């Protein structure tokens, strides 16, 4: 039987690339996305399209409510998304409290229920905004935790948290995505998109632009800004 993988799929460039890497590795894809009140909810439409194009067996969109919506610019429209401020703050205001911890916990719960012990996340610790839940030590600790705290782990199964992009530059990610045939136009990376498309100046837009420049490729979303 083909091994199953649960893949966190936001609809952005990194998660879409991670989904295709999981597919290339031979896994049956079970994608999971989250509607958490994010101001960039357009990414969920992208996630649907990406999951379908990749041939995911299942795609769940889980609606959750963060208890402190005002703690992040991504969940509180009254907090401005910083512009041209990449790395100005160690942890920017776009950080959502414990987001990856919550998302991974949902993924593990679903994985345990369907015997999918490989969990994929598009975390990156090189070209990223500085979120602490994207660091290698966090992912290693989380893997140990779920193997200790689940029935499957107690009975001998082993969960593995895969972060194939963790130590890649944004340029390397873009090149890898191109090799895998990702339709870049189907992805959305902007934290604060408007009617005309991505803003072009938030951290995520700046990192994406850097990646395409380093890869020597043209971003089809760039023409929208």
C-alpha positions in Angstrom: 0.0 0.0 0.0 1.1 3.6 -0.7 2.2 5.4 2.4 0.0 8.4 3.3 1.3 11.9 4.1 -0.6 14.8 5.7 0.7 18.1 4.1 0.1 21.5 5.6 -1.1 23.6 2.6 -1.6 27.3 3.0 -1.8 28.1 -0.7 1.6 29.9 -0.7 4.7 29.1 -2.7 6.5 27.1 0.0 3.6 24.9 1.0 2.7 24.2 -2.6 6.3 23.2 -3.3 6.3 21.0 -0.2 3.1 19.3 -1.4 4.8 18.4 -4.8 7.9 17.2 -3.0 5.7 14.8 -0.9 4.1 13.6 -4.2 7.4 13.1 -5.8 8.5 11.0 -2.8 5.6 8.6 -3.5 3.2 9.6 -0.8 -0.6 9.6 -1.1 -1.5 13.2 -0.4 -3.8 14.3 2.3 -3.7 18.1 2.3 -4.9 20.3 5.2 -5.5 24.0 5.2 -6.8 26.4 7.9 -9.3 29.2 7.8 -8.2 31.1 10.9 -9.5 34.5 10.1 -6.4 35.5 8.2 -6.7 38.8 6.2 -5.2 37.0 3.2 -7.9 34.4 3.0 -7.5 34.4 -0.8 -4.8 31.8 -0.2 -7.5 29.2 0.6 -8.8 29.4 -2.9 -5.3 28.9 -4.1 -4.9 25.9 -1.7 -8.0 24.3 -3.2 -6.7 24.6 -6.8 -3.2 23.4 -5.8 -4.5 20.4 -4.0 -6.7 19.4 -7.0 -3.9 19.9 -9.5 -1.5 17.8 -7.4 -4.0 15.0 -7.2 -4.5 15.0 -3.5 -6.6 12.2 -2.2 -8.3 14.5 0.3 -8.1 18.2 1.1 -9.6 19.5 4.4 -10.0 23.1 5.2 -10.3 23.5 9.0 -11.9 26.6 10.5 -10.5 27.7 13.8 -10.6 30.8 15.9 -7.5 32.1 17.6 -8.3 33.2 21.2 -6.3 36.4 20.8 -7.1 37.7 17.4 -5.6 41.1 18.2 -2.1 39.6 18.7 -1.2 39.5 15.0 -1.5 41.8 12.0 -2.7 38.7 10.0 -5.8 38.2 12.1 -6.6 41.8 13.1 -7.3 44.2 10.2 -6.8 47.2 12.5 -3.1 46.3 12.9 -1.1 47.5 9.7 1.0 44.9 7.9 4.5 46.3 7.9 5.8 47.5 4.5 9.4 47.3 3.3 10.3 46.1 6.9 11.9 42.7 6.3 14.1 41.8 9.3 13.5 45.2 10.9 12.1 43.3 14.0 13.4 39.9 15.2 9.8 38.7 15.3 7.4 40.8 13.3 3.8 41.7 14.1 2.7 39.3 11.4 3.6 36.4 13.8 0.5 34.5 14.8 0.8 33.0 18.4 1.7 29.3 18.3 0.3 29.0 14.7 2.5 26.1 13.6 2.1 24.3 16.9 -1.7 24.4 16.4 -1.6 23.5 12.7 0.8 20.6 13.2 -1.2 19.3 16.1 -4.3 19.2 13.8 -2.2 17.4 11.1 -1.0 14.8 13.6 -4.5 14.2 14.9 -5.8 13.6 11.4 -2.7 11.6 10.5 -3.2 9.3 13.5 -6.8 8.7 12.6 -5.9 7.6 9.0 -2.6 6.0 9.7 -0.6 8.8 8.0 2.5 9.1 10.1 4.5 11.4 7.7 3.6 15.1 8.2 5.0 17.7 5.8 5.3 21.4 6.5 6.8 24.1 4.3 8.8 25.7 7.1 12.0 27.6 6.2 14.8 28.8 8.5 17.0 30.7 6.1 14.9 33.2 4.0 12.0 33.8 6.4 10.5 36.5 8.6 11.9 35.2 11.9 9.0 33.2 13.3 10.2 31.0 16.1 8.0 28.1 15.0 9.9 27.7 11.8 13.2 26.7 13.5 14.7 23.3 13.3 14.8 22.8 17.1 11.1 23.5 17.3 10.3 20.9 14.7 12.6 18.3 16.3 11.0 18.9 19.7 7.5 18.7 18.2 8.3 15.4 16.6 9.5 14.0 19.9 6.3 15.3 21.6 3.8 13.7 19.3 5.6 10.4 19.4 5.4 10.5 23.2 1.8 11.8 23.4 -0.1 9.8 20.9 -1.6 6.3 21.0 0.1 5.5 17.7 3.5 6.5 19.1 3.0 4.6 22.3 2.1 1.5 20.3 5.3 1.7 18.2 4.4 3.8 15.2 6.6 6.7 14.5 5.5 10.1 13.3 8.0 12.0 11.2 7.9 15.8 10.7 9.2 16.5 7.2 10.4 20.1 6.4 12.1 19.6 3.1 12.6 23.4 2.5 14.0 24.1 6.0 17.6 24.9 4.9 17.0 26.1 1.4 17.2 29.7 0.2 14.2 31.2 -1.4 16.0 31.0 -4.8 16.6 27.3 -4.3 12.9 26.9 -3.4 11.7 28.6 -6.6 14.1 26.5 -8.7 12.9 23.3 -7.0 9.3 24.3 -7.6 10.0 25.0 -11.2 11.5 21.5 -11.6 8.4 20.0 -10.0 6.2 21.9 -12.5 4.4 24.2 -10.0 2.1 26.6 -11.5 3.4 29.7 -9.7 0.3 31.7 -10.7 -1.9 29.4 -8.7 0.0 30.4 -5.4 -0.5 33.4 -3.2 2.2 34.6 -0.9 1.0 38.1 0.1 0.0 39.0 3.6 -2.2 41.8 2.6 -3.5 41.4 -1.0 -5.8 43.9 -2.5 -8.3 43.9 -5.4 -5.4 44.4 -7.8 -3.4 41.5 -6.4 -0.3 41.2 -4.0 0.9 44.3 -2.3 4.5 43.8 -3.3 6.0 45.3 -0.1 5.1 43.0 2.9 7.7 40.5 4.2 6.3 37.7 2.2 6.1 39.6 -1.0 9.7 40.7 -0.6 11.0 37.2 0.1 9.1 35.8 -2.9 10.6 38.5 -5.1 14.1 37.7 -3.8 13.5 34.1 -4.6 12.5 34.6 -8.2 15.4 37.1 -8.7 17.9 34.6 -7.3 16.4 31.8 -9.5 16.5 34.0 -12.6 12.8 33.4 -13.2 9.9 35.7 -13.8 7.1 35.5 -11.2 3.7 35.6 -13.0 2.2 37.2 -9.9 4.6 40.1 -10.1 2.8 41.6 -13.1 -0.2 42.1 -10.8 1.5 44.5 -8.4 
